[in-house]
Amino acid sequence: MPLDKPYKDVPGTTIFDADMSRQGYHLNQFCMSLMKAENRARFKADERAYLDEWPMSEEQKQAVLDRDLNRCIALGGNIYFLAKIGATDGKSFQQMAGSMTGMTEEEYRNMMVGGGRPIDGNRYVGEKK
């Protein structure tokens, strides 16, 4: 019997729960491998070949190749693991977060310094305002 997951209806939000952890296990392990310089070098030399060493889904591999971090998260990636891809590419966490929101790094920084994103549209679908 599946657990009730009322958090599944928060627009634009993916909760990294046990099910997502299982789905993204190999994707996240790949990301952790990038903590070693020799693995980063191998990945950068031939990204597809390095990804093919991991038992990830084709969709997960393509999301990494596309650097589509939102898709990686939807496929079980954890942002703290995915940050290793950004670091391998020489990007800051702030640059990555900006790309995930469709903002420039500066726009993202200004939004966060200004108090974060507005709550409008970020409630449970069934929640009353």
MMTF fields as JSON, N, C-alpha, C and O atoms, coordinates in Angstrom:
{
  "mmtfVersion": "1.0.0",
  "mmtfProducer": "UNKNOWN",
  "numBonds": 515,
  "numAtoms": 516,
  "numGroups": 129,
  "numChains": 1,
  "numModels": 1,
  "chainsPerModel": [1],
  "groupsPerChain": [129],
  "chainIdList": ["A"],
  "bondAtomList": [4, 2, 8, 6, 12, 10, 16, 14, 20, 18, 24, 22, 28, 26, 32, 30, 36, 34, 40, 38, 44, 42, 48, 46, 52, 50, 56, 54, 60, 58, 64, 62, 68, 66, 72, 70, 76, 74, 80, 78, 84, 82, 88, 86, 92, 90, 96, 94, 100, 98, 104, 102, 108, 106, 112, 110, 116, 114, 120, 118, 124, 122, 128, 126, 132, 130, 136, 134, 140, 138, 144, 142, 148, 146, 152, 150, 156, 154, 160, 158, 164, 162, 168, 166, 172, 170, 176, 174, 180, 178, 184, 182, 188, 186, 192, 190, 196, 194, 200, 198, 204, 202, 208, 206, 212, 210, 216, 214, 220, 218, 224, 222, 228, 226, 232, 230, 236, 234, 240, 238, 244, 242, 248, 246, 252, 250, 256, 254, 260, 258, 264, 262, 268, 266, 272, 270, 276, 274, 280, 278, 284, 282, 288, 286, 292, 290, 296, 294, 300, 298, 304, 302, 308, 306, 312, 310, 316, 314, 320, 318, 324, 322, 328, 326, 332, 330, 336, 334, 340, 338, 344, 342, 348, 346, 352, 350, 356, 354, 360, 358, 364, 362, 368, 366, 372, 370, 376, 374, 380, 378, 384, 382, 388, 386, 392, 390, 396, 394, 400, 398, 404, 402, 408, 406, 412, 410, 416, 414, 420, 418, 424, 422, 428, 426, 432, 430, 436, 434, 440, 438, 444, 442, 448, 446, 452, 450, 456, 454, 460, 458, 464, 462, 468, 466, 472, 470, 476, 474, 480, 478, 484, 482, 488, 486, 492, 490, 496, 494, 500, 498, 504, 502, 508, 506, 512, 510],
  "bondOrderList": [1, 1, 1, 1, 1, 1, 1, 1, 1, 1, 1, 1, 1, 1, 1, 1, 1, 1, 1, 1, 1, 1, 1, 1, 1, 1, 1, 1, 1, 1, 1, 1, 1, 1, 1, 1, 1, 1, 1, 1, 1, 1, 1, 1, 1, 1, 1, 1, 1, 1, 1, 1, 1, 1, 1, 1, 1, 1, 1, 1, 1, 1, 1, 1, 1, 1, 1, 1, 1, 1, 1, 1, 1, 1, 1, 1, 1, 1, 1, 1, 1, 1, 1, 1, 1, 1, 1, 1, 1, 1, 1, 1, 1, 1, 1, 1, 1, 1, 1, 1, 1, 1, 1, 1, 1, 1, 1, 1, 1, 1, 1, 1, 1, 1, 1, 1, 1, 1, 1, 1, 1, 1, 1, 1, 1, 1, 1, 1],
  "groupList": [{"groupName": "MET", "atomNameList": ["N", "CA", "C", "O"], "elementList": ["N", "C", "C", "O"], "formalChargeList": [0, 0, 0, 0], "bondAtomList": [1, 0, 2, 1, 3, 2], "bondOrderList": [1, 1, 2], "singleLetterCode": "M", "chemCompType": "L-PEPTIDE LINKING"}, {"groupName": "PRO", "atomNameList": ["N", "CA", "C", "O"], "elementList": ["N", "C", "C", "O"], "formalChargeList": [0, 0, 0, 0], "bondAtomList": [1, 0, 2, 1, 3, 2], "bondOrderList": [1, 1, 2], "singleLetterCode": "P", "chemCompType": "L-PEPTIDE LINKING"}, {"groupName": "LEU", "atomNameList": ["N", "CA", "C", "O"], "elementList": ["N", "C", "C", "O"], "formalChargeList": [0, 0, 0, 0], "bondAtomList": [1, 0, 2, 1, 3, 2], "bondOrderList": [1, 1, 2], "singleLetterCode": "L", "chemCompType": "L-PEPTIDE LINKING"}, {"groupName": "ASP", "atomNameList": ["N", "CA", "C", "O"], "elementList": ["N", "C", "C", "O"], "formalChargeList": [0, 0, 0, 0], "bondAtomList": [1, 0, 2, 1, 3, 2], "bondOrderList": [1, 1, 2], "singleLetterCode": "D", "chemCompType": "L-PEPTIDE LINKING"}, {"groupName": "LYS", "atomNameList": ["N", "CA", "C", "O"], "elementList": ["N", "C", "C", "O"], "formalChargeList": [0, 0, 0, 0], "bondAtomList": [1, 0, 2, 1, 3, 2], "bondOrderList": [1, 1, 2], "singleLetterCode": "K", "chemCompType": "L-PEPTIDE LINKING"}, {"groupName": "TYR", "atomNameList": ["N", "CA", "C", "O"], "elementList": ["N", "C", "C", "O"], "formalChargeList": [0, 0, 0, 0], "bondAtomList": [1, 0, 2, 1, 3, 2], "bondOrderList": [1, 1, 2], "singleLetterCode": "Y", "chemCompType": "L-PEPTIDE LINKING"}, {"groupName": "VAL", "atomNameList": ["N", "CA", "C", "O"], "elementList": ["N", "C", "C", "O"], "formalChargeList": [0, 0, 0, 0], "bondAtomList": [1, 0, 2, 1, 3, 2], "bondOrderList": [1, 1, 2], "singleLetterCode": "V", "chemCompType": "L-PEPTIDE LINKING"}, {"groupName": "GLY", "atomNameList": ["N", "CA", "C", "O"], "elementList": ["N", "C", "C", "O"], "formalChargeList": [0, 0, 0, 0], "bondAtomList": [1, 0, 2, 1, 3, 2], "bondOrderList": [1, 1, 2], "singleLetterCode": "G", "chemCompType": "PEPTIDE LINKING"}, {"groupName": "THR", "atomNameList": ["N", "CA", "C", "O"], "elementList": ["N", "C", "C", "O"], "formalChargeList": [0, 0, 0, 0], "bondAtomList": [1, 0, 2, 1, 3, 2], "bondOrderList": [1, 1, 2], "singleLetterCode": "T", "chemCompType": "L-PEPTIDE LINKING"}, {"groupName": "ILE", "atomNameList": ["N", "CA", "C", "O"], "elementList": ["N", "C", "C", "O"], "formalChargeList": [0, 0, 0, 0], "bondAtomList": [1, 0, 2, 1, 3, 2], "bondOrderList": [1, 1, 2], "singleLetterCode": "I", "chemCompType": "L-PEPTIDE LINKING"}, {"groupName": "PHE", "atomNameList": ["N", "CA", "C", "O"], "elementList": ["N", "C", "C", "O"], "formalChargeList": [0, 0, 0, 0], "bondAtomList": [1, 0, 2, 1, 3, 2], "bondOrderList": [1, 1, 2], "singleLetterCode": "F", "chemCompType": "L-PEPTIDE LINKING"}, {"groupName": "ALA", "atomNameList": ["N", "CA", "C", "O"], "elementList": ["N", "C", "C", "O"], "formalChargeList": [0, 0, 0, 0], "bondAtomList": [1, 0, 2, 1, 3, 2], "bondOrderList": [1, 1, 2], "singleLetterCode": "A", "chemCompType": "L-PEPTIDE LINKING"}, {"groupName": "SER", "atomNameList": ["N", "CA", "C", "O"], "elementList": ["N", "C", "C", "O"], "formalChargeList": [0, 0, 0, 0], "bondAtomList": [1, 0, 2, 1, 3, 2], "bondOrderList": [1, 1, 2], "singleLetterCode": "S", "chemCompType": "L-PEPTIDE LINKING"}, {"groupName": "ARG", "atomNameList": ["N", "CA", "C", "O"], "elementList": ["N", "C", "C", "O"], "formalChargeList": [0, 0, 0, 0], "bondAtomList": [1, 0, 2, 1, 3, 2], "bondOrderList": [1, 1, 2], "singleLetterCode": "R", "chemCompType": "L-PEPTIDE LINKING"}, {"groupName": "GLN", "atomNameList": ["N", "CA", "C", "O"], "elementList": ["N", "C", "C", "O"], "formalChargeList": [0, 0, 0, 0], "bondAtomList": [1, 0, 2, 1, 3, 2], "bondOrderList": [1, 1, 2], "singleLetterCode": "Q", "chemCompType": "L-PEPTIDE LINKING"}, {"groupName": "HIS", "atomNameList": ["N", "CA", "C", "O"], "elementList": ["N", "C", "C", "O"], "formalChargeList": [0, 0, 0, 0], "bondAtomList": [1, 0, 2, 1, 3, 2], "bondOrderList": [1, 1, 2], "singleLetterCode": "H", "chemCompType": "L-PEPTIDE LINKING"}, {"groupName": "ASN", "atomNameList": ["N", "CA", "C", "O"], "elementList": ["N", "C", "C", "O"], "formalChargeList": [0, 0, 0, 0], "bondAtomList": [1, 0, 2, 1, 3, 2], "bondOrderList": [1, 1, 2], "singleLetterCode": "N", "chemCompType": "L-PEPTIDE LINKING"}, {"groupName": "CYS", "atomNameList": ["N", "CA", "C", "O"], "elementList": ["N", "C", "C", "O"], "formalChargeList": [0, 0, 0, 0], "bondAtomList": [1, 0, 2, 1, 3, 2], "bondOrderList": [1, 1, 2], "singleLetterCode": "C", "chemCompType": "L-PEPTIDE LINKING"}, {"groupName": "GLU", "atomNameList": ["N", "CA", "C", "O"], "elementList": ["N", "C", "C", "O"], "formalChargeList": [0, 0, 0, 0], "bondAtomList": [1, 0, 2, 1, 3, 2], "bondOrderList": [1, 1, 2], "singleLetterCode": "E", "chemCompType": "L-PEPTIDE LINKING"}, {"groupName": "TRP", "atomNameList": ["N", "CA", "C", "O"], "elementList": ["N", "C", "C", "O"], "formalChargeList": [0, 0, 0, 0], "bondAtomList": [1, 0, 2, 1, 3, 2], "bondOrderList": [1, 1, 2], "singleLetterCode": "W", "chemCompType": "L-PEPTIDE LINKING"}],
  "groupTypeList": [0, 1, 2, 3, 4, 1, 5, 4, 3, 6, 1, 7, 8, 8, 9, 10, 3, 11, 3, 0, 12, 13, 14, 7, 5, 15, 2, 16, 14, 10, 17, 0, 12, 2, 0, 4, 11, 18, 16, 13, 11, 13, 10, 4, 11, 3, 18, 13, 11, 5, 2, 3, 18, 19, 1, 0, 12, 18, 18, 14, 4, 14, 11, 6, 2, 3, 13, 3, 2, 16, 13, 17, 9, 11, 2, 7, 7, 16, 9, 5, 10, 2, 11, 4, 9, 7, 11, 8, 3, 7, 4, 12, 10, 14, 14, 0, 11, 7, 12, 0, 8, 7, 0, 8, 18, 18, 18, 5, 13, 16, 0, 0, 6, 7, 7, 7, 13, 1, 9, 3, 7, 16, 13, 5, 6, 7, 18, 4, 4],
  "groupIdList": [1, 2, 3, 4, 5, 6, 7, 8, 9, 10, 11, 12, 13, 14, 15, 16, 17, 18, 19, 20, 21, 22, 23, 24, 25, 26, 27, 28, 29, 30, 31, 32, 33, 34, 35, 36, 37, 38, 39, 40, 41, 42, 43, 44, 45, 46, 47, 48, 49, 50, 51, 52, 53, 54, 55, 56, 57, 58, 59, 60, 61, 62, 63, 64, 65, 66, 67, 68, 69, 70, 71, 72, 73, 74, 75, 76, 77, 78, 79, 80, 81, 82, 83, 84, 85, 86, 87, 88, 89, 90, 91, 92, 93, 94, 95, 96, 97, 98, 99, 100, 101, 102, 103, 104, 105, 106, 107, 108, 109, 110, 111, 112, 113, 114, 115, 116, 117, 118, 119, 120, 121, 122, 123, 124, 125, 126, 127, 128, 129],
  "secStructList": [7, 7, 7, 7, 7, 4, 4, 4, 4, 1, 6, 6, 7, 7, 7, 7, 7, 2, 2, 2, 2, 2, 2, 6, 2, 2, 2, 2, 2, 2, 2, 2, 2, 6, 6, 1, 2, 2, 2, 2, 2, 2, 2, 2, 2, 7, 2, 2, 2, 2, 2, 6, 6, 1, 7, 7, 7, 2, 2, 2, 2, 2, 2, 2, 2, 2, 6, 7, 2, 2, 2, 2, 2, 2, 6, 6, 7, 7, 2, 2, 2, 2, 2, 2, 2, 2, 2, 2, 6, 6, 7, 7, 2, 2, 2, 2, 2, 2, 2, 2, 2, 6, 7, 7, 2, 2, 2, 2, 2, 2, 2, 2, 2, 6, 6, 1, 1, 7, 1, 6, 6, 7, 1, 7, 6, 6, 7, 7, 7],
  "xCoordList": [0.846, 0.0, 0.896, 1.688, 0.781, 1.612, 1.248, 0.109, 2.25, 2.033, 1.271, 1.423, 0.461, -0.206, 0.855, 1.633, 0.894, 1.895, 1.21, 1.175, 0.664, -0.046, 0.857, 0.366, 2.151, 3.099, 3.272, 3.933, 2.704, 2.852, 2.119, 2.382, 1.197, 0.439, 0.881, 0.094, 2.132, 2.666, 3.264, 4.255, 2.683, 3.16, 4.648, 5.117, 5.371, 6.776, 7.692, 8.847, 7.208, 8.013, 8.135, 7.138, 9.355, 9.613, 10.237, 11.285, 9.626, 10.149, 11.043, 10.635, 12.253, 13.189, 12.879, 13.416, 12.008, 11.617, 12.258, 13.104, 11.864, 12.462, 12.261, 13.171, 11.092, 10.841, 11.752, 12.305, 11.906, 12.798, 14.245, 15.018, 14.605, 15.965, 16.267, 17.345, 15.322, 15.515, 15.602, 16.458, 14.721, 14.717, 16.037, 16.549, 16.578, 17.771, 19.075, 20.111, 19.049, 20.252, 21.482, 22.507, 21.405, 22.589, 22.952, 24.132, 21.963, 22.232, 23.002, 23.984, 22.566, 23.238, 24.614, 25.529, 24.777, 26.093, 27.054, 28.231, 26.553, 27.366, 27.846, 29.026, 26.919, 27.288, 28.383, 29.342, 28.236, 29.238, 30.594, 31.631, 30.591, 31.87, 32.68, 33.906, 31.984, 32.663, 33.454, 34.089, 33.419, 34.238, 35.719, 36.586, 36.011, 37.403, 37.865, 37.183, 39.03, 39.564, 39.676, 39.374, 40.106, 40.273, 38.923, 38.852, 37.859, 36.543, 36.01, 35.361, 36.279, 35.87, 36.563, 35.939, 37.842, 38.597, 38.038, 37.889, 37.734, 37.163, 35.798, 35.495, 34.981, 33.662, 33.784, 33.104, 34.636, 34.777, 35.371, 35.075, 36.211, 36.829, 35.808, 35.883, 34.862, 33.836, 32.638, 32.505, 31.773, 30.646, 29.766, 29.391, 29.441, 28.537, 29.16, 28.486, 30.418, 31.078, 31.1, 30.87, 31.374, 31.417, 30.015, 29.86, 29.013, 27.64, 27.209, 26.47, 27.666, 27.279, 27.861, 27.45, 28.796, 29.323, 28.369, 28.555, 27.353, 26.423, 25.077, 24.612, 24.442, 23.149, 21.97, 20.996, 22.095, 21.02, 20.1, 20.466, 18.908, 18.004, 18.555, 19.335, 18.138, 18.539, 18.057, 18.747, 16.877, 16.333, 17.208, 17.427, 17.705, 18.602, 19.902, 20.384, 20.464, 21.715, 21.527, 22.372, 20.419, 20.177, 19.99, 20.452, 19.327, 19.15, 20.501, 20.704, 21.422, 22.773, 23.467, 24.03, 23.43, 24.082, 23.522, 24.259, 22.207, 21.557, 21.744, 21.408, 22.283, 22.417, 21.049, 20.924, 20.043, 18.673, 18.472, 17.985, 18.849, 18.82, 17.407, 17.188, 16.456, 15.069, 14.614, 13.919, 15.004, 14.65, 15.372, 14.786, 16.638, 17.391, 16.672, 16.58, 16.173, 15.449, 14.17, 13.839, 13.458, 12.224, 12.504, 11.62, 13.735, 14.128, 14.873, 15.527, 14.776, 15.355, 16.648, 17.225, 17.124, 18.358, 18.137, 17.084, 19.117, 19.096, 19.986, 21.115, 19.498, 20.223, 21.627, 22.54, 21.806, 23.128, 24.101, 25.304, 23.603, 24.442, 24.643, 25.755, 23.581, 23.655, 24.613, 25.132, 24.847, 25.792, 27.183, 27.966, 27.501, 28.808, 28.96, 30.064, 27.845, 27.909, 28.243, 29.11, 27.55, 27.833, 29.27, 29.921, 29.77, 31.153, 32.122, 33.141, 31.796, 32.631, 32.655, 33.666, 31.546, 31.454, 31.963, 31.946, 32.418, 32.931, 31.83, 32.047, 30.661, 29.538, 29.296, 29.488, 28.875, 28.518, 27.107, 26.343, 26.782, 25.436, 24.423, 23.331, 24.793, 23.911, 23.656, 22.534, 24.679, 24.496, 23.567, 22.704, 23.756, 22.902, 21.45, 20.542, 21.235, 19.875, 19.22, 18.042, 19.964, 19.43, 18.991, 17.924, 19.812, 19.459, 18.201, 17.446, 17.972, 16.811, 15.522, 14.429, 15.643, 14.474, 14.26, 13.309, 15.15, 15.045, 15.564, 15.266, 16.34, 16.896, 18.404, 19.048, 18.936, 20.387, 20.877, 20.088, 22.165, 22.729, 22.391, 22.019, 22.525, 22.242, 20.762, 20.438, 19.872, 18.436, 18.09, 17.308, 18.679, 18.415, 18.928, 18.228, 20.142, 20.719, 19.849, 19.568, 19.421, 18.587, 17.249, 16.746, 16.673, 15.415, 15.607, 14.785, 16.668, 16.909, 17.244, 16.784, 18.031, 18.362, 17.116, 16.975, 16.216, 14.983, 13.896, 12.762, 14.21, 13.226, 12.749, 11.892, 13.282, 12.899, 11.725, 11.226, 11.291, 10.187, 8.873, 8.723, 7.92, 6.617, 5.875, 6.113, 4.997, 4.239, 3.127, 2.654, 2.7, 1.616, 1.922, 2.985, 0.991, 1.142, 1.961, 2.195, 2.403, 3.257, 2.591, 3.274, 1.31, 0.566, 0.12, 0.16, -0.302, -0.919, -2.101, -2.797, -2.331, -3.449, -4.751, -5.615, -4.9, -6.122, -6.178, -7.182, -5.117, -5.072, -5.863, -5.837, -6.56, -7.28, -6.33, -5.465, -6.501, -5.636, -6.082, -5.466],
  "yCoordList": [-1.177, 0.0, 1.246, 1.431, 2.102, 3.305, 4.305, 4.382, 5.05, 6.085, 7.261, 7.567, 7.903, 9.126, 10.215, 10.406, 10.923, 11.96, 13.277, 13.662, 13.967, 15.22, 16.284, 17.221, 16.161, 17.144, 17.011, 17.849, 15.994, 15.793, 16.851, 16.989, 17.609, 18.58, 20.027, 20.954, 20.225, 21.583, 21.951, 21.35, 22.917, 23.264, 23.622, 24.402, 23.048, 23.372, 22.797, 23.21, 21.851, 21.309, 19.799, 19.098, 19.31, 17.884, 17.57, 18.121, 16.714, 16.331, 15.112, 14.12, 15.184, 14.062, 13.118, 13.257, 12.162, 11.199, 9.843, 9.747, 8.814, 7.492, 6.964, 6.356, 7.185, 6.719, 7.426, 6.793, 8.735, 9.487, 9.055, 8.988, 8.765, 8.311, 7.012, 6.854, 6.09, 4.825, 5.069, 4.502, 5.905, 6.185, 6.82, 6.497, 7.707, 8.449, 7.908, 8.559, 6.725, 6.197, 6.246, 6.8, 5.68, 5.622, 7.0, 7.301, 7.827, 9.209, 9.945, 10.631, 9.804, 10.486, 9.903, 10.638, 8.59, 7.972, 8.452, 8.69, 8.594, 9.177, 10.564, 10.889, 11.379, 12.739, 12.698, 13.468, 11.81, 11.708, 11.268, 11.622, 10.508, 10.08, 11.277, 11.209, 12.381, 13.581, 14.309, 15.327, 13.797, 14.39, 14.052, 14.719, 13.041, 12.646, 13.278, 13.201, 13.902, 14.612, 13.706, 14.129, 12.467, 11.573, 11.25, 11.065, 11.182, 10.933, 12.162, 12.04, 13.343, 14.57, 14.656, 15.014, 14.329, 14.381, 13.375, 13.696, 12.176, 11.164, 11.608, 11.439, 12.174, 12.648, 13.755, 13.721, 14.729, 15.86, 15.422, 16.018, 14.379, 13.901, 13.233, 13.388, 12.497, 11.824, 11.572, 10.508, 12.569, 12.514, 11.296, 10.606, 11.033, 9.92, 8.591, 7.764, 8.384, 7.124, 6.948, 5.848, 8.021, 7.917, 7.622, 6.783, 8.302, 8.052, 6.614, 6.016, 6.065, 4.703, 3.653, 2.494, 4.037, 3.126, 2.988, 2.122, 3.838, 3.862, 3.289, 3.58, 2.484, 1.882, 2.844, 2.533, 4.006, 5.004, 4.792, 4.134, 5.356, 5.305, 6.22, 7.134, 5.957, 6.814, 8.242, 9.201, 8.378, 9.711, 10.455, 11.658, 9.766, 10.386, 10.82, 11.931, 9.939, 10.274, 11.492, 12.387, 11.527, 12.659, 13.949, 15.005, 13.881, 15.07, 15.61, 16.823, 14.711, 15.145, 15.79, 16.878, 15.131, 15.679, 17.05, 17.934, 17.217, 18.496, 19.523, 20.696, 19.073, 19.901, 20.45, 21.583, 19.619, 19.962, 19.509, 18.409, 20.362, 20.001, 19.803, 18.978, 20.536, 20.316, 18.91, 18.244, 18.468, 17.111, 16.081, 15.07, 16.34, 15.434, 15.277, 14.169, 16.36, 16.303, 15.485, 14.67, 15.698, 14.941, 13.447, 12.62, 13.109, 11.713, 11.141, 10.104, 11.811, 11.283, 11.912, 11.491, 12.909, 13.577, 14.46, 15.081, 14.509, 15.363, 16.559, 16.393, 17.747, 18.962, 19.011, 19.561, 18.447, 18.479, 17.554, 17.815, 16.484, 15.619, 16.266, 16.264, 16.817, 17.442, 18.626, 18.985, 19.227, 20.348, 19.932, 20.777, 18.644, 18.143, 18.313, 18.539, 18.203, 18.433, 19.901, 20.215, 20.793, 22.218, 22.554, 23.316, 21.986, 22.243, 21.729, 22.361, 20.586, 20.029, 20.974, 21.08, 21.656, 22.625, 24.011, 24.932, 24.16, 25.454, 26.437, 27.649, 25.929, 26.805, 26.791, 25.778, 27.931, 28.03, 27.484, 27.331, 27.198, 26.74, 27.815, 27.506, 29.064, 30.177, 30.228, 30.501, 29.97, 29.937, 28.793, 28.945, 27.644, 26.503, 26.799, 26.538, 27.337, 27.641, 28.647, 28.512, 29.64, 30.614, 29.954, 30.266, 29.036, 28.357, 27.511, 27.328, 27.001, 26.151, 26.969, 26.421, 28.252, 29.118, 30.001, 30.781, 29.871, 30.704, 32.111, 33.02, 32.291, 33.607, 33.605, 32.556, 34.795, 34.915, 34.765, 34.812, 34.588, 34.495, 35.751, 35.664, 36.917, 38.175, 38.302, 38.732, 37.937, 37.992, 37.053, 37.404, 35.864, 34.904, 35.44, 35.37, 35.97, 36.531, 37.662, 37.718, 38.562, 39.684, 39.204, 39.763, 38.175, 37.633, 37.057, 37.299, 36.308, 35.686, 36.731, 36.624, 37.725, 38.789, 39.601, 40.113, 39.709, 40.468, 39.709, 40.182, 38.554, 37.814, 36.512, 35.84, 36.145, 34.867, 35.004, 36.102, 33.868, 33.885, 34.125, 33.746, 34.754, 35.0, 33.687, 32.704, 33.674, 32.468, 32.19, 31.057, 33.2, 33.022, 31.844, 31.79, 30.905, 29.747, 28.627, 27.613, 28.787, 27.788, 27.113, 26.688, 27.013, 26.345, 24.973, 24.692, 24.134, 22.885, 23.222, 24.208, 22.427, 22.651, 22.686, 23.52, 21.787, 21.715, 22.663, 22.696, 23.444, 24.346, 25.618, 26.172, 26.061, 27.335, 28.464, 28.336, 29.559, 30.725, 31.514, 32.527],
  "zCoordList": [0.0, 0.0, 0.0, 0.924, -1.027, -1.088, 0.009, 0.469, 0.399, 1.405, 0.79, -0.392, 1.606, 1.188, 1.091, 2.026, -0.021, -0.236, -0.596, -1.765, 0.409, 0.108, -0.495, -1.125, -0.319, -0.856, -2.372, -2.986, -2.974, -4.417, -5.236, -6.431, -4.612, -5.399, -5.157, -5.351, -4.736, -4.61, -5.975, -6.392, -6.665, -8.009, -8.018, -7.189, -8.956, -9.13, -8.069, -7.97, -7.272, -6.181, -6.315, -6.49, -6.232, -6.209, -4.863, -4.526, -4.106, -2.801, -2.973, -3.575, -2.449, -2.528, -1.373, -0.274, -1.644, -0.62, -0.931, -1.82, -0.214, -0.391, -1.809, -2.373, -2.389, -3.752, -4.75, -5.65, -4.59, -5.483, -5.282, -6.237, -4.048, -3.755, -4.493, -5.065, -4.479, -5.199, -6.71, -7.389, -7.219, -8.659, -9.106, -10.178, -8.3, -8.693, -8.159, -8.289, -7.558, -6.891, -7.793, -7.395, -9.0, -9.865, -10.414, -10.596, -10.676, -11.094, -10.008, -10.292, -8.788, -7.682, -7.399, -7.027, -7.57, -7.404, -8.489, -8.217, -9.717, -10.785, -10.372, -10.507, -9.868, -9.448, -8.38, -8.437, -7.423, -6.352, -6.895, -6.334, -7.973, -8.557, -9.037, -9.136, -9.336, -9.84, -8.758, -9.032, -7.541, -6.484, -6.689, -6.123, -7.479, -7.755, -9.059, -10.081, -9.006, -10.172, -11.391, -12.506, -11.19, -12.344, -12.997, -14.212, -12.199, -12.772, -13.492, -14.53, -12.952, -13.65, -15.005, -16.004, -15.037, -16.295, -17.301, -18.481, -16.847, -17.738, -18.258, -19.439, -17.382, -17.785, -18.819, -19.844, -18.565, -19.487, -20.829, -21.865, -20.81, -22.049, -22.972, -24.191, -22.403, -23.198, -22.295, -21.691, -22.218, -21.291, -21.527, -20.58, -22.77, -23.066, -22.636, -22.022, -22.947, -22.584, -21.072, -20.569, -20.35, -18.892, -18.341, -17.453, -18.858, -18.409, -18.699, -17.918, -19.813, -20.179, -19.229, -19.27, -18.39, -17.373, -16.189, -15.334, -16.143, -15.016, -15.441, -16.543, -14.597, -14.949, -14.749, -14.064, -15.363, -15.305, -16.501, -17.475, -16.413, -17.564, -18.659, -18.393, -19.87, -20.981, -20.748, -21.093, -20.164, -19.878, -18.868, -19.015, -17.859, -16.877, -17.549, -17.326, -18.371, -19.072, -19.962, -19.983, -20.7, -21.59, -20.802, -21.233, -19.666, -18.825, -18.363, -18.314, -18.026, -17.636, -18.826, -18.702, -19.972, -21.166, -21.536, -21.973, -21.355, -21.661, -20.549, -20.713, -19.418, -18.211, -17.802, -17.338, -17.988, -17.611, -16.161, -15.9, -15.248, -13.835, -13.314, -12.426, -13.844, -13.434, -13.825, -13.058, -15.004, -15.437, -14.567, -14.18, -14.263, -13.375, -12.034, -11.504, -11.497, -10.219, -10.383, -9.523, -11.474, -11.717, -11.862, -11.64, -12.234, -12.435, -11.234, -11.344, -10.092, -8.86, -8.421, -7.419, -9.141, -8.746, -7.524, -7.376, -6.672, -5.488, -5.78, -6.242, -5.52, -5.891, -5.295, -5.91, -4.114, -3.493, -4.209, -4.221, -4.8, -5.629, -6.994, -7.522, -7.569, -8.889, -8.91, -9.967, -7.768, -7.691, -8.149, -8.583, -8.06, -8.515, -10.024, -10.518, -10.756, -12.203, -12.459, -13.275, -11.76, -11.917, -11.579, -12.295, -10.485, -10.086, -11.156, -11.436, -11.745, -12.817, -14.01, -14.705, -14.245, -15.343, -14.953, -15.769, -13.701, -13.246, -12.887, -12.908, -12.561, -12.205, -10.697, -10.025, -10.194, -8.782, -8.582, -9.536, -7.343, -7.013, -7.412, -7.888, -7.216, -7.564, -9.069, -9.498, -9.866, -11.32, -11.711, -12.576, -11.058, -11.352, -10.988, -11.778, -9.809, -9.357, -10.293, -10.623, -10.716, -11.661, -12.953, -13.481, -13.469, -14.723, -14.553, -15.508, -13.358, -13.095, -13.002, -13.147, -12.765, -12.63, -13.861, -13.916, -14.846, -16.038, -15.814, -16.589, -14.753, -14.428, -14.658, -14.688, -14.815, -14.82, -13.382, -12.438, -13.233, -11.882, -11.074, -9.904, -11.71, -11.015, -10.646, -9.539, -11.554, -11.253, -10.092, -9.208, -10.11, -9.04, -7.703, -6.692, -7.702, -6.475, -5.941, -4.744, -6.819, -6.389, -5.832, -4.858, -6.442, -5.948, -4.547, -3.664, -4.338, -3.036, -1.968, -0.831, -2.323, -1.372, -1.03, 0.081, -2.006, -1.814, -1.073, -0.998, -0.529, 0.262, -0.347, 0.227, -1.491, -2.096, -3.037, -3.283, -3.56, -4.521, -3.794, -2.632, -4.476, -3.845, -3.617, -4.319, -2.658, -2.327, -3.328, -3.42, -4.079, -5.053, -5.971, -6.589, -6.056, -6.918, -6.315, -6.973, -5.072, -4.451, -3.259, -2.327, -3.279, -2.217, -2.722, -3.92, -1.792, -2.196, -3.085, -2.844, -4.094, -4.977, -4.189, -4.46, -3.213, -2.426, -1.247, -0.534, -1.021, 0.136, -0.129, -1.227, 0.898, 0.795, 1.127, 1.992, 0.437, 0.666, 1.855, 2.19]
}
